[in-house]
Amino acid sequence: MFSYTVRCTFESDSIAQAWIAWLRDEHLAEVIAAGALDAEVIRFDGSPIRAEVRYHFSSKESFAAYERDHAPRLRAEGLKRFPPDRGLLYERFTGQSLFTLP
């Protein structure tokens, strides 16, 4: 399994809440339809205000297909709604999942 994580740091709680609602109501389903197996959203305790989305893909190749065929459009839509000048900082990470325990 291959993991793709998008972490976001917010300047305000209202922007964080709007971003998380957009993920829940629209974006996660689009990424899953485009090839992700699942998605998990985590809002971290403390300051600064941070949240992240963790997507899983069946393989590095399936993630590469997502990145090539779907990510440019989906990222553009997200940046149109939530550009960095609204007080967001995006970070992206990828990696091979080594194992999970029940």
N, C-alpha and C positions, 0 to 999 in steps of 0.2 A: 504494500500500500504506500501511496505517496501523499505527503501532507503539504498543504498550502495555507499559510496563515497571513491574515491582514490585521495589523494592529493599528489602532488609531488613538491619538491623544487629543483631548478636547480642551479648549479654553473655557467652555461653559457647559453646565449640566443640560441646558435646554437643547443645545446642538447635539450633545451625546444622546439624549432621549429621542430626538428626531431621527438621527442616524440609525439607531437601533430599531426604531419603528419601521423605517424604510427597509432595513434588512429583513425583518420579520414578515412584513406585508408584501414585499416585492422581490428584492434582490436575491435572497437565498434560493428561492424557487427557480429563478432564472439560471443561477449557477448550477444547480442540480440538474435542470433540464439540459444544460450544456455539457454535462459529463461528470460532475462531482457525485460521489456516492452519498454524502451526507454533509451537514454543516452544523457547527456548534458556535454559539455566541456567548462570550464571557465578559462580564463587566467586573473590573477589578476594584477592590476596596482601596480607599486611601486617595492621596493626592499625588500627582495630578490625576485628572479624570481620564481613565483609559478603558478601552474595550478591545476585544479582538474576535475575529471570526476564524475558525479552524475548519477547513474543508479537507476531505479525503478523496483521493482519486485512486482508481484501481492500480495504476502504474505511473511511472514517470512519463511514459509515452502518451498515456491518456491525458495527463496534465498538459503536455506539450501541445496536443491537439486542441485542448481548451484554450490555451494561451494564444495559439495561432488563429483559431477560427472564431472565438467568442469573446475573449478577454478585452480586446481593444474597444469593442462596442460597449460592453458592460462597464468597463472602467470609465469610458467617456461619459456615459449616463450618470455614473456616480459622482464624477468630478463636476459635472454640470450642476447637480443638486447640492453637492457638498464640496465646493472648492476649498483649497487650503486657506484662502483669505477670509473664510468664515470662522477660522479658529480651529482648524484640524491639521494634524500632522500624521501622515500615513507612513507605515513601514510594512514591507512585505518580506516573508521568509518562506523558503521551501526546503523540504528534506524528505529523506526516506524514513518511513515508520519502521522502527526496528522490531517492536513487539507491543502487545497490550495484554493486560491481565484482567480477568473478570473481577 
